[in-house]
């Protein structure tokens, strides 16, 4: 891969457009501070990787700062020797990377870490090599892994690391922990299964012993359930017998005579009194104007009379209320009319008083006018007619007007008072008239009032007739009650006879069913006979229950024995199954443990092998290359930096400086001067670049010659020639000192056919576009040397 050309427009510190030819083995860039040297280097990085590594740490907003301040559009165009091209368009609102990458991710990482040494990185290069990322790897560690091809070995070590601790291995491989837990669980369950099997076996033996000691079972004749049912039947028969014995139906002849008498009384009432009561009920319903039909039947007459009383009482209450309201209105009208007549007379008197007071015009307004005139009267001459008031009166005109004003004021006040009284009297009279009209409208007509009085008298007569009928109704109800009771007694007597006969038949059937010997005589009562049978049946029930209990006990023990034997078999099968599973689990756990032990041994061997490789390779390759480069640039420095492998850990690569004679060692920052510390950093960077194998044959150095003396500079130029000629690298170097630029341009001039040197000089004044001068130097053979060669 080779850079061919670069064209910039408004990129970072470069204003305007700059085109640079890069198709040479060495490219030197010169310019004062701020002229755009670093911007050219950043543009190359942007074209190759798609971003600027020194600005990525500022977040996604750095893209907007790639554009030159004060401009609205810019671009970067990079062309490679193989024809690939990268174009990045820049704008003020740009965020993040501005384009894709020409290099792969690994090539981009190689460029940033070992092919591009930015000016800001030089001072902290050694420190950055030893800083670890989130995974714990430093840049130096990653380089060593790539150089030595230790990635696979490191992956093996990382993968086997948990195997060095059994607890970590079990966490990493949950199945191993699961198998261990399964073994413990199966051991616990197996112990429990063995205990259960022993308990079940012991239970089976105990039941067999109990069965052997049970007495022989007698055969059952009658089921105890049947005997219990018969006992319940006998108890029912005893209760029925008590009911029959306590019955009052003893003299059927007397009961029949009393029943006949009560029936005749009811029929006699039905023939004589029922029509009169039917008429009375009809009159009551008609008086109450109710849509209802009341029965005069003997069984319903009492209820019907009660309903009739309620209907009549309700109708009477309504009639009385209406008549009372009518009478009250009539009584109220007499004084009301008298009050109306008196009010009309009083209103007329008030009107007459007002007429007497009001003699002329409006007294109030006239008094007010004269009062306004009095202050202007100074003599007896009338201001209205011009006559002398002294001609008609001895008093002065002024005094006369004052008296007249006073009299008129009194009259106006009287008129106002009388007007208020008239209004009040008229309002009172209107209210009385309205009340009279309301009462007259609410009065019943005289015919209606008379009808209400007649209805009240008729209703009272009906109530009196109903009240007078109560004794006859009570006698009828007594006859009905006696007839009902006597009918029940007759029915009970007949039923008792039938019941007693049925009980005798049922008891004989029980005696026959259970073959009970009859010990009673003709004088034995039925109750005694029933008691004897019950005792015999109870004896049979006790014997039957004992026999059934023995059978149940034997059957229960047989069932328990069967269950116990099944439990023995199940527990034995469960025990055998758990033993097999435990054996299998132990075997799997043993195999897993053996693999963990094998992995632990392999892990230890891998770590030891890695340490052996690192120690061997550092001394022969890396340290030799770094030592040679450092001593070429700083031959007088007694301390020489080198790598050391710190133990066998993955990231155990450190830097130190060792004294050439005493072999005393320390960190480079402790024993090297500031200038040689930069030299150590630069040579380490060059050593890593030279040692690594990668397709990125570039070396980008932004002002690498910092605090170097002339010896260092001359040796540096020689190193650059070696990188271009021996290693085939394309070297791009930016410097700001003019003398150093001219010296390097001379030292790095092409020395063989095909070599070329390109110099780029940048300059920018305040407010102007950046100016660039690009020069290309091709190899030209010396004429003298060419002539000698031809000769």
Buried (B, 14 or more C-beta within 10 A) or exposed (E): BBBBBBBBBBBBBBBBBBEBBBBBBBBBBBBEEEBBBBBBBBBBBBBBBBBBBBBEEEEEEBBBBBBBEEBEEBBBBBBBEEEBEBEBEBBBEBEEBBBEBBBEEEBBBBBBBBBBBBBEBBBEBBEBBBEEEEEEBBBBBBBBBBBBEBEEBBEBBEBBBBBBEBEEBBEBBEEBBBBBEBBEBBBEBBEBBBEBBEBBBEBBEEBEEEBEEEEEEEEEEBBBEBBBEBBEBBEEBBEBBEEBEEBEBEEEEEBEEBBEEBBEBBEEBBEEBBEEBBEBBBBBBEBBEBEEEBBBEBEEBBEBBEBBBEBBEEBBEEBBEBBEEBBEBEEEBEEBEEBBEEBBEBBEEBEEBBEEBBEEEEBBEBBBEBBEBBEEBEEBEBEEEEEEBEEEEEEBBBBBBBEBBEEBBEBBBBBEEBEEBBEEBBEBBEEBBEBBEEBEEEBBEEEEBEBBBEBBEBBEEBBEBBEEBEEBBEEBBEBBEBBEBBBEBBEBBEBBBEBBEEBBEBBEEBBEEBEBEEEEEEEEEBEEBBEBBBEBBBEBBEBBBEBBEBBEBBEEBEEBBEBBBEBBEBBBEBBEBBBEBBEBBBEBBEEBBEBBEEBBEBBBEBBEBBBEBBBEBBEEBBBBBBBEBBBBBBEEBBBBBBBBBEEBBBBBBBBBBBEEEEEEBEBBEEBBEEBBBBBBBBBBBBBBBBBBEBEBBBBBBBBBBBEBEEEBBBBBBEBBBBBBBEEEBBBBBBBBBEEBBBBBBEBBBBEEEEBBBBBBBBBBEEEEBBBBEBEEBEEEEEEEEEEEEEE
